[in-house]
């Protein structure tokens, strides 16, 4: 039996090779078998609910397009007789089963074998679950999910074209497109992967020091400079009278290493992604001080995206990817699916975490590390809409903290990077519910309203700022 150490899970002890021949313990083997069962159940649900609705709408639209290839003729016909009458008339004279096959023909994909990067955190749930549930395959894609050690590596592999698409921190495509911290390379956000789902986790040794006004001199971990974690933590500290540049230390720590650093005393706390907040509780080294939903309920965190070049060269492939991830997000939004999703994404090739930890994160019923059980159903959610007002807020924080030094056109950058029009179109085509309205809506962060129509005024409105 061969001992090994998993570099993506530094908190787990040295383990022995399972008798099945793979590098995991007997417990992990049982966990994977349970996850396989959950995958089968989720596939069944998808085929009888979301996919049934999607298929019916897609077939109807495709039938009309096949019979009336000219848009103007098709629109005039539908306007004259109505959709219901049109479908009834078609059904009375043509064999629907034969037309279904014709209607579901797709444009040829420019590229079918894709490498997609991800960090092993729950924020990547839709992108990950689309693989075992077969959503990529349904769109004609063969996807290899590439577990990646950190965000700088994600950035570099996208710039070097080693990845076709990736799990991003939602501010990253803005920064990369502008050449902040790297060569300027146009990137796009297709969907937001998750909303909420983060927390400020403090070392258990600070359980009696919960007032952030007393945290001067503390060291905090963040996953990356261009992250919602960095911007939300800075906002939180500043609102409590601490200058994040001078009163505390902020250290970039890859998410899989956060719990180990908390245990070792290298940091006093972190604002990071799950499951590592809950894992700190599970390991009895930390407690959950503040959920980020209590700072900004509905805030974006991670995103799914790719380079503008990839979209231009592979438009049909991009649409297929878009649809796959949107379908997964629709399933992840349903709270009744969350326990099964926890099983699906827990195995070693994905998050490599105890299922009980993921269930607490995804269902919102969790231990807080201080002896209480909380019930917060919207602790994490998966609304995929890439609101351009969210992008503007991120840009204001980059300006506030000196990452952006020159004057910029906030709206122009947001619209170039965040593809909200595409998201709405594909969600509508798939029959998924989505919030309509202007791409620039107001948000409330820690009780203060953000108006995206006045970004520069907002960025300069704070007493504590670098710029």
Secondary structure, DSSP 4 states (H G I P E B T S, - for coil): ---B--TT-TTSPPB---TTSSSS-HHHHHHHHHHHHHHHHHHHHHHHTHHHHHHHHHHHHHHHHHH--SHHHHHHHHHHH-HHHHHHHHHHHS-HHHHHHHHT--PPPS--EEEEEE-SSGGGHHHHHHHHTTHHHHTT-EEEEEE-S-HHHHHHHHHTTS-SEEEEETTHHHHHHHTSSS----EEEEEE--EE-EEEEEEGGGTT---GGG-TT-EEEES-SSSHHHHHHHHHHHHTT--TTTTSEEEE--GGGHHHHHHHTS-SEEEEETTHHHHHHHTTSEEEEEEGGGTSTT-B-EEEEEEHHHHHH-HHHHHHHHHHHHHHHHHHHSGGGHHHHHHHHHSTTTT---HHHHHHHHHSEEE-SSS-EEE-TTSEE------HHHHHHHHHHHHHTTS--S---HHHHHHHHB-HHHHHHHHHHTT-----S-SS--EEETTEEE-GGGHHHHHT--SS---
